Amino acid sequence: MALDQYYLLGKSGLRVSRLALGTMNFGTAGFHAAYGKTRDEARPILRAYLDAGGNFVDTADFYTAGQSEIIIGDLLAEAGVRDRVVLTTKFTNTLDPSDPNAGGNGRKHMIKAVEDSLRRLRTDYIDLFLLHIWDRMTPAEEVVRTFDDLVRAGKIRYAGLSDVPSWYAARAQTYAEAHNLTPMIGLQLPYSLVAREIELEYVSLARNLGMGITGFGPVAGGLLSGKYRPSENGLSGDGRLIDSPGYRPVGEREWQIIAAVEKVADGLGRSMAQVAINWVATRPGVAAALIGASGATQVTSNIGALDFEIPADARALLDEASAPAVPGPYALFQPAAQAQFVGRNVGDKPTGYSPPLWVS
């Protein structure tokens, strides 16, 4: 299956591919320079994605100190495909630490960030503009009203959030609904067999409030691709996780998940990365899985994650191996616990249920 099947993002009319292309490694400057790609190296990656029918391209002003946006803008213009691409970029991080208003989520920075991104991307509009990271300060009301102003000004088409607390996302969306302002249609969050924490609140939040989740890190930085093995120091292999202390520790649970992914992949004749991506892309509430790539071949391989179904028994194996510990009070909301409080055989009406017309 190529990427030429499109689905609505959240409660909107915007159609996107089930796999989004992440471009954090486009460019050779700034925070992500260690594994960055030049324009010529990035070109075949983007081309392979577009040629397969993909239309959902994700970047941020912070990636490679702005080079990612510049490269994407150049390559889209070169290919003449700007209008068919759903171009997503994000704001929050500062590119000028000397200026206190050059970062964060305040109105002053939001508007400047849009203008700077438009210039780097060589476009006059951004399809989906996301708040990148909660700054712990800016009121949700200020962010939502600025999103609305940017939509009305034609600078952006849609708004969304990334890496915010669930209460903040709920506050922003309900404020937008109550005041007839631009709603958030996308919610970008980390999601993989290793990192399932968003299932505690965010999935229900997104499904109830009309936001489609884009899950990033479906292969957990390469951990679920099979390229790493246990060692005396905890991890061995050829990849950036070796020198990336920001990633979560790899312990018994992670190796248990890796073993389950490997078993399922062997049984299906698929790569471990394809199994891991498929699992995320087919989870409830997920509109798209966000994939990255170091080359065109990897893009093609990742797209193959949509070419098969994980059988029920294999999915159960993955779910069981990766089941996260459920802390309180979330443990009280699980089906087994609920049965104690509201009784068994009590639940929602089945899908499609319609009472007889004479029942009032």
Summary of the structure (lengths in Angstrom):
residues: 360
radius of gyration: 21.1
end to end distance: 47.0
largest distance: 70.5
contacts: 1176
relative contact order: 0.12
helix: 45%
strand: 16%
